[in-house]
Amino acid sequence: MTVRDLRWRISGATLIAMGYALTHVAMKAAGTADMLGLLGLLVAAGGLLLLLGGKRVALAFKVERSRHRELPGAIHHARQARQRDR
């Protein structure tokens, strides 16, 4: 595991802790506790994604936002077509 990947995973663990803290605060608060608890759950879920996926999660979001998001699929299909033609 590279240092860069380890940093992504540590940031994921930090987000999980922050999500837990937000949920804990929401249980003690009144009024907007439901929204704060939901936000804490979403932050923790995002942290879990980072913890499990590391830098690949950030790269996947970057690819999905780009104009070329369908390029890997097109390359894959072209390779499969060439292999079938042989």
Number of C-alpha atoms within 10 A of each C-alpha: 6 7 8 11 16 14 15 21 21 16 17 24 20 18 23 24 16 17 24 17 16 20 23 15 15 20 13 8 13 9 8 9 17 14 12 19 21 15 16 24 19 15 22 24 16 17 25 19 19 25 23 14 16 22 17 14 16 14 10 12 11 11 15 12 9 9 8 9 14 11 11 11 10 11 11 10 12 12 12 11 11 9 9 8 7 5
